[in-house]
Amino acid sequence: MGKLSYVMAVAAVTALLFGCGDGDSNPANGGGENGKEEVTLFRTLADFEGAKMADIWGSAYPGLLKDTMPSFFTISFNTVEEQVQALRSGLVDAVMTDLPVAVYTVLKNSDLVIFPVAPIIPDRYGFAVTKGSDLGIVGNEKLNAMREDGLLEELEDIWFSTDTSRKALPVLTHNEDFDGSDGTISYGFWGGSRPMSYICPDKGPLGYEIDIATRIAYELNMEIEFIPMEFPDLLTALIRDQTVNMVGGTMSITPARMASVDFVGPNYEGGVVLVIKKDRLGN
């Protein structure tokens, strides 16, 4: 996570009011009670034995957590909004997601909370590119340069801040020879992972990873095209269909994925956490 300690980053992220500058931290519109039946309170990870967990189609969360958590059942969804609805209705007991996404979710929904054992497991995120491609090599060179000169830390400060006026893609002019003649990065991204990558109706794609991808393209004298996709379609578009040459959206760097693709990254080191209803958090 750059030069910020994990504890400092959690404290900073927890204070966020993410979004497009439109006051996204709305209180929940209720959560309802699931009748009067007795429900399990979650005090430790052991209490999640047999729990129903929501994840995103195509995510690596179940595999990452299987050796850390007791046995659980998985139900997959397309969006965070669907996960929240399932959590409120009692269809699932918890949502497994990445820390930045979790913080944004609980800020918007006052009846939800991040389970205090966080992260359940550390995680690293990056941009997937075609196996053996030059983009992987030169992309990592540019990303490492951003890390070494402190730029990644600066971008964390921008995108994980409460100052929405700073949340805009950069206008890059420092390379006088830039003409975009070295090609185009066709970047397929999942827009459901604020503050990492999301879409504002009036500004288009925004987020920490969108910003980094923009800068990588510029440093490579390349144009960039943003192509929003559902998360399960990202690797298919890259590997099988070859309609894009880079994909991301809080994509975990896992050994299974590295067998099929290369990664530009990690661009961020976070972790997988659980979001539950407040009334199910034990003392």
C-alpha positions as CSV (number, residue, x, y, z in Angstrom):
1,M,0.0,0.0,0.0
2,G,2.8,2.4,-0.9
3,K,4.5,4.0,2.0
4,L,1.3,4.3,4.1
5,S,1.0,1.7,6.8
6,Y,-2.0,-0.5,6.7
7,V,-3.4,1.0,9.9
8,M,-3.0,4.5,8.6
9,A,-4.7,3.6,5.4
10,V,-7.7,2.0,7.1
11,A,-8.1,5.1,9.3
12,A,-7.9,7.3,6.2
13,V,-10.3,5.2,4.1
14,T,-12.8,4.9,6.9
15,A,-13.2,8.6,7.0
16,L,-14.2,8.8,3.3
17,L,-17.2,10.3,1.6
18,F,-16.5,8.7,-1.8
19,G,-18.4,9.4,-5.0
20,C,-18.8,12.0,-7.8
21,G,-19.3,14.9,-5.4
22,D,-23.0,14.2,-5.0
23,G,-23.2,13.3,-1.4
24,D,-23.1,9.5,-1.8
25,S,-23.0,8.7,2.0
26,N,-26.8,8.4,2.2
27,P,-28.3,6.5,5.2
28,A,-29.8,3.2,4.6
29,N,-33.5,3.0,3.8
30,G,-34.1,0.5,6.5
31,G,-32.9,-3.1,6.8
32,G,-35.9,-4.9,8.1
33,E,-36.1,-7.8,10.4
34,N,-36.2,-11.4,9.3
35,G,-39.2,-12.2,11.3
36,K,-38.5,-13.0,15.0
37,E,-36.5,-16.2,14.4
38,E,-33.2,-16.5,16.4
39,V,-30.2,-15.4,14.3
40,T,-26.5,-16.1,14.8
41,L,-24.4,-13.2,16.1
42,F,-20.9,-13.0,14.6
43,R,-18.2,-12.5,17.2
44,T,-15.3,-14.5,15.8
45,L,-14.6,-16.1,12.4
46,A,-15.6,-19.5,13.8
47,D,-19.2,-18.1,14.0
48,F,-19.3,-18.0,10.2
49,E,-19.4,-21.8,10.0
50,G,-22.0,-22.7,7.4
51,A,-22.7,-19.1,6.6
52,K,-24.0,-17.9,3.2
53,M,-21.5,-15.5,1.7
54,A,-22.1,-13.1,-1.2
55,D,-19.4,-12.6,-3.8
56,I,-19.1,-11.2,-7.3
57,W,-19.3,-13.5,-10.3
58,G,-15.8,-14.5,-11.3
59,S,-14.1,-13.2,-8.2
60,A,-11.2,-15.0,-6.4
61,Y,-12.7,-14.4,-2.9
62,P,-13.9,-18.0,-2.2
63,G,-10.6,-19.4,-3.1
64,L,-8.7,-16.9,-1.1
65,L,-10.7,-17.5,2.0
66,K,-11.2,-21.2,1.9
67,D,-8.1,-22.0,4.0
68,T,-8.8,-19.2,6.5
69,M,-12.5,-19.3,7.1
70,P,-14.6,-22.2,8.4
71,S,-16.7,-23.9,5.7
72,F,-19.3,-21.6,4.1
73,F,-21.7,-21.4,1.1
74,T,-21.2,-19.0,-1.7
75,I,-23.9,-17.1,-3.7
76,S,-22.6,-14.9,-6.6
77,F,-24.0,-11.6,-7.8
78,N,-23.2,-9.1,-10.5
79,T,-23.1,-5.9,-8.5
80,V,-22.5,-4.6,-5.0
81,E,-26.0,-3.3,-4.9
82,E,-27.4,-6.8,-5.5
83,Q,-25.2,-8.1,-2.7
84,V,-26.5,-5.4,-0.3
85,Q,-30.1,-6.2,-1.1
86,A,-29.4,-9.9,-0.5
87,L,-27.7,-9.1,2.8
88,R,-30.6,-7.0,4.0
89,S,-33.2,-9.6,2.9
90,G,-31.4,-12.4,4.8
91,L,-30.6,-14.3,1.6
92,V,-26.9,-14.1,2.7
93,D,-25.2,-13.6,6.0
94,A,-22.2,-11.6,4.8
95,V,-20.6,-10.0,1.8
96,M,-17.0,-10.8,1.0
97,T,-15.3,-7.9,-0.8
98,D,-12.2,-5.7,-0.9
99,L,-11.5,-3.2,1.9
100,P,-11.9,0.0,-0.2
101,V,-15.2,-1.2,-1.6
102,A,-16.4,-2.3,1.8
103,V,-15.7,1.1,3.4
104,Y,-17.7,2.8,0.6
105,T,-20.6,0.4,1.0
106,V,-20.9,0.9,4.8
107,L,-20.7,4.6,4.4
108,K,-23.7,4.5,2.0
109,N,-25.6,2.0,4.2
110,S,-25.8,2.9,7.9
111,D,-27.2,-0.5,8.8
112,L,-24.1,-2.4,7.6
113,V,-20.6,-2.7,9.2
114,I,-17.3,-4.3,8.4
115,F,-16.6,-7.3,10.5
116,P,-13.8,-6.2,12.9
117,V,-11.4,-9.0,11.9
118,A,-10.1,-7.1,8.9
119,P,-8.6,-8.0,6.6
120,I,-9.5,-11.7,6.7
121,I,-6.6,-12.3,4.3
122,P,-4.2,-9.8,2.6
123,D,-4.8,-9.3,-1.1
124,R,-3.0,-7.6,-4.0
125,Y,-4.6,-6.0,-7.1
126,G,-3.3,-5.4,-10.5
127,F,-4.0,-5.1,-14.3
128,A,-4.1,-8.3,-16.2
129,V,-2.5,-8.4,-19.7
130,T,-1.9,-11.0,-22.3
131,K,0.7,-13.7,-21.3
132,G,4.1,-12.7,-22.5
133,S,3.1,-9.4,-23.9
134,D,5.4,-6.4,-24.0
135,L,2.7,-4.4,-22.3
136,G,3.3,-6.4,-19.2
137,I,7.0,-5.6,-19.2
138,V,6.9,-1.9,-20.0
139,G,3.7,-1.4,-17.9
140,N,5.5,-2.7,-14.8
141,E,8.5,-0.5,-15.5
142,K,6.2,2.6,-15.5
143,L,4.2,1.4,-12.5
144,N,7.4,0.7,-10.5
145,A,8.7,4.2,-11.4
146,M,5.4,5.6,-10.0
147,R,5.9,3.7,-6.8
148,E,9.5,4.7,-6.3
149,D,8.9,8.4,-6.8
150,G,5.9,8.4,-4.4
151,L,3.3,9.0,-7.0
152,L,1.2,5.9,-6.0
153,E,1.1,7.3,-2.5
154,E,-0.1,10.6,-3.8
155,L,-2.8,9.0,-5.9
156,E,-4.0,7.1,-2.8
157,D,-4.3,10.4,-1.0
158,I,-6.4,11.8,-3.8
159,W,-8.8,9.0,-4.4
160,F,-9.1,7.9,-0.8
161,S,-9.9,11.4,0.4
162,T,-13.0,13.4,1.2
163,D,-12.1,16.1,-1.2
164,T,-14.2,15.3,-4.3
165,S,-12.9,18.4,-6.1
166,R,-9.5,16.5,-6.5
167,K,-11.2,13.4,-8.1
168,A,-10.6,13.9,-11.8
169,L,-8.4,12.2,-14.3
170,P,-5.1,14.0,-14.9
171,V,-4.3,16.3,-17.8
172,L,-0.8,15.2,-18.7
173,T,1.4,17.5,-20.6
174,H,4.9,16.9,-19.3
175,N,6.0,14.8,-22.3
176,E,6.3,17.3,-25.2
177,D,6.9,14.4,-27.6
178,F,3.7,12.6,-26.8
179,D,1.5,11.9,-29.8
180,G,0.0,8.6,-29.0
181,S,1.5,7.0,-32.0
182,D,2.7,3.8,-30.2
183,G,-0.8,2.3,-30.1
184,T,-3.8,2.1,-27.8
185,I,-4.4,0.4,-24.5
186,S,-7.9,-1.0,-24.7
187,Y,-8.7,-1.2,-21.0
188,G,-11.6,-3.4,-20.0
189,F,-12.6,-2.5,-16.5
190,W,-15.2,-3.3,-13.9
191,G,-16.9,-0.1,-12.7
192,G,-18.3,-1.5,-9.5
193,S,-15.3,-1.0,-7.2
194,R,-15.2,2.5,-5.9
195,P,-12.7,4.1,-5.1
196,M,-10.7,1.9,-7.4
197,S,-12.7,2.1,-10.6
198,Y,-16.2,3.5,-11.1
199,I,-18.2,5.6,-13.6
200,C,-19.8,9.0,-12.9
201,P,-22.6,10.0,-15.3
202,D,-21.0,13.5,-15.9
203,K,-17.3,12.6,-15.8
204,G,-17.1,9.0,-17.1
205,P,-14.6,6.5,-15.7
206,L,-12.9,7.6,-12.5
207,G,-10.9,6.0,-9.7
208,Y,-7.5,5.1,-8.4
209,E,-6.8,2.4,-11.0
210,I,-8.3,4.4,-13.8
211,D,-5.9,7.2,-13.0
212,I,-2.9,4.8,-12.9
213,A,-3.9,3.2,-16.2
214,T,-4.2,6.7,-17.8
215,R,-0.7,7.6,-16.6
216,I,0.8,4.3,-17.8
217,A,-0.6,4.8,-21.3
218,Y,0.7,8.4,-21.4
219,E,4.2,7.3,-20.4
220,L,4.2,4.6,-23.1
221,N,3.1,7.2,-25.7
222,M,-0.1,5.3,-26.2
223,E,-3.8,6.3,-26.2
224,I,-6.2,4.6,-23.8
225,E,-9.7,3.5,-24.4
226,F,-11.9,2.6,-21.4
227,I,-14.4,-0.2,-22.0
228,P,-16.7,-1.0,-19.1
229,M,-17.5,-4.7,-18.5
230,E,-19.0,-7.0,-16.0
231,F,-16.3,-8.6,-13.8
232,P,-16.8,-12.2,-15.1
233,D,-16.2,-11.0,-18.7
234,L,-12.9,-9.3,-18.1
235,L,-10.5,-12.3,-18.5
236,T,-12.6,-13.8,-21.3
237,A,-12.3,-10.6,-23.3
238,L,-8.6,-10.5,-22.7
239,I,-7.7,-14.2,-23.2
240,R,-10.3,-15.7,-25.5
241,D,-11.9,-12.9,-27.4
242,Q,-8.8,-10.6,-27.5
243,T,-11.0,-7.5,-27.7
244,V,-8.9,-5.7,-25.1
245,N,-5.3,-5.8,-24.1
246,M,-5.6,-5.0,-20.5
247,V,-8.2,-5.5,-17.8
248,G,-8.8,-4.6,-14.2
249,G,-11.1,-3.5,-11.5
250,T,-9.8,-4.5,-8.1
251,M,-8.6,-7.8,-9.7
252,S,-6.7,-10.0,-7.3
253,I,-3.3,-11.3,-8.4
254,T,-3.6,-15.1,-7.8
255,P,-1.5,-18.1,-8.9
256,A,-4.4,-19.4,-10.9
257,R,-4.8,-16.2,-12.9
258,M,-1.0,-15.8,-13.3
259,A,-1.0,-19.2,-15.1
260,S,-3.0,-17.6,-17.9
261,V,-2.1,-13.9,-17.8
262,D,0.6,-11.5,-16.7
263,F,0.0,-8.7,-14.3
264,V,1.0,-5.1,-14.2
265,G,1.2,-4.8,-10.5
266,P,0.5,-4.9,-7.8
267,N,-0.9,-1.4,-7.9
268,Y,-2.4,-1.7,-4.4
269,E,-2.1,-4.1,-1.5
270,G,-5.3,-4.4,0.6
271,G,-7.3,-7.4,1.7
272,V,-10.6,-9.3,1.7
273,V,-13.1,-8.3,4.4
274,L,-16.6,-9.2,5.4
275,V,-19.6,-6.8,5.5
276,I,-22.5,-7.8,7.7
277,K,-25.6,-6.2,9.2
278,K,-24.9,-4.2,12.3
279,D,-27.6,-6.1,14.3
280,R,-25.7,-9.3,13.7
281,L,-22.4,-8.1,15.1
282,G,-21.8,-9.7,18.5
283,N,-20.0,-8.0,21.4
